């Protein structure tokens, strides 16, 4: 599939209010980003385990998982050098809310899971780009270096979904998740996280 522009695939851009909140809560941003990289690797490995007969997909997910773990290590080093204490953050609503919409029966479950992952990867890419103008030089270099890989991961998941679904069904699934993902990004969110929505008005 051809590379979509963010505005063609995502329902909305990252709100300026989220970027402003990110600067105030860089520690949470980095801690949650670290966790997200681990979860991304775990999700790729879960696909390998759930669909062992899809050899090509398994090989692709193996490479992707290794890359996500490299990113996890890189974020961990940044956190350590900045003296940010490690702590457990309560999960935000973003990924959990999207996962609730995944169909339970196959092949819908696989198609939805792949499309969902494509949205998470592209939102991460879009969010890195939104942060670049306001980050310090070290973080800007790091997040800038992740743009290409996140966009590539998005396309990997989208291409895998296209191999599992007819074009019309894939379009419908993408449209369904686009609406839900956009609502999560553009509505008030009680917890600031890497993929959270708008800060509460009282924040």
MOUR-V806727 format. One record per residue. N is the residue number from 1. OMEGA is omega in whole degrees, -180 to 180 (NA if undefined). Layout:
# MOUR-V806727
n=N omega=OMEGA
n=N omega=OMEGA
This chain:
# MOUR-V806727
n=1 omega=179
n=2 omega=-179
n=3 omega=179
n=4 omega=170
n=5 omega=179
n=6 omega=-177
n=7 omega=178
n=8 omega=-174
n=9 omega=180
n=10 omega=-177
n=11 omega=-176
n=12 omega=175
n=13 omega=174
n=14 omega=180
n=15 omega=178
n=16 omega=-179
n=17 omega=177
n=18 omega=179
n=19 omega=179
n=20 omega=179
n=21 omega=-179
n=22 omega=-179
n=23 omega=180
n=24 omega=-174
n=25 omega=-179
n=26 omega=179
n=27 omega=179
n=28 omega=178
n=29 omega=-178
n=30 omega=180
n=31 omega=-180
n=32 omega=176
n=33 omega=178
n=34 omega=180
n=35 omega=-179
n=36 omega=179
n=37 omega=177
n=38 omega=179
n=39 omega=179
n=40 omega=177
n=41 omega=180
n=42 omega=180
n=43 omega=178
n=44 omega=179
n=45 omega=177
n=46 omega=176
n=47 omega=177
n=48 omega=-177
n=49 omega=-175
n=50 omega=-176
n=51 omega=-174
n=52 omega=-179
n=53 omega=176
n=54 omega=-170
n=55 omega=-179
n=56 omega=178
n=57 omega=179
n=58 omega=179
n=59 omega=179
n=60 omega=180
n=61 omega=177
n=62 omega=179
n=63 omega=-179
n=64 omega=180
n=65 omega=179
n=66 omega=180
n=67 omega=178
n=68 omega=179
n=69 omega=173
n=70 omega=178
n=71 omega=177
n=72 omega=179
n=73 omega=-179
n=74 omega=179
n=75 omega=179
n=76 omega=178
n=77 omega=178
n=78 omega=180
n=79 omega=-179
n=80 omega=-178
n=81 omega=179
n=82 omega=177
n=83 omega=179
n=84 omega=-180
n=85 omega=175
n=86 omega=176
n=87 omega=180
n=88 omega=177
n=89 omega=172
n=90 omega=-177
n=91 omega=173
n=92 omega=-174
n=93 omega=-165
n=94 omega=-175
n=95 omega=-179
n=96 omega=180
n=97 omega=179
n=98 omega=-179
n=99 omega=178
n=100 omega=-177
n=101 omega=179
n=102 omega=178
n=103 omega=-176
n=104 omega=-179
n=105 omega=177
n=106 omega=3
n=107 omega=-178
n=108 omega=-179
n=109 omega=-179
n=110 omega=-179
n=111 omega=-180
n=112 omega=-180
n=113 omega=180
n=114 omega=179
n=115 omega=177
n=116 omega=179
n=117 omega=178
n=118 omega=178
n=119 omega=-179
n=120 omega=-180
n=121 omega=-179
n=122 omega=176
n=123 omega=177
n=124 omega=179
n=125 omega=-180
n=126 omega=-179
n=127 omega=175
n=128 omega=-179
n=129 omega=179
n=130 omega=-178
n=131 omega=-171
n=132 omega=-176
n=133 omega=-173
n=134 omega=-179
n=135 omega=172
n=136 omega=-171
n=137 omega=-178
n=138 omega=-179
n=139 omega=179
n=140 omega=177
n=141 omega=-179
n=142 omega=-179
n=143 omega=175
n=144 omega=-180
n=145 omega=-178
n=146 omega=-175
n=147 omega=-175
n=148 omega=-178
n=149 omega=180
n=150 omega=178
n=151 omega=178
n=152 omega=177
n=153 omega=176
n=154 omega=-178
n=155 omega=177
n=156 omega=-179
n=157 omega=-179
n=158 omega=178
n=159 omega=177
n=160 omega=177
n=161 omega=180
n=162 omega=178
n=163 omega=-177
n=164 omega=-172
n=165 omega=170
n=166 omega=-174
n=167 omega=-178
n=168 omega=179
n=169 omega=180
n=170 omega=179
n=171 omega=180
n=172 omega=180
n=173 omega=179
n=174 omega=180
n=175 omega=-180
n=176 omega=-180
n=177 omega=177
n=178 omega=-180
n=179 omega=-179
n=180 omega=-179
n=181 omega=179
n=182 omega=178
n=183 omega=180
n=184 omega=-179
n=185 omega=-172
n=186 omega=179
n=187 omega=-179
n=188 omega=-176
n=189 omega=-176
n=190 omega=-177
n=191 omega=173
n=192 omega=176
n=193 omega=-178
n=194 omega=-179
n=195 omega=-176
n=196 omega=179
n=197 omega=-179
n=198 omega=174
n=199 omega=175
n=200 omega=-177
n=201 omega=179
n=202 omega=-177
n=203 omega=NA
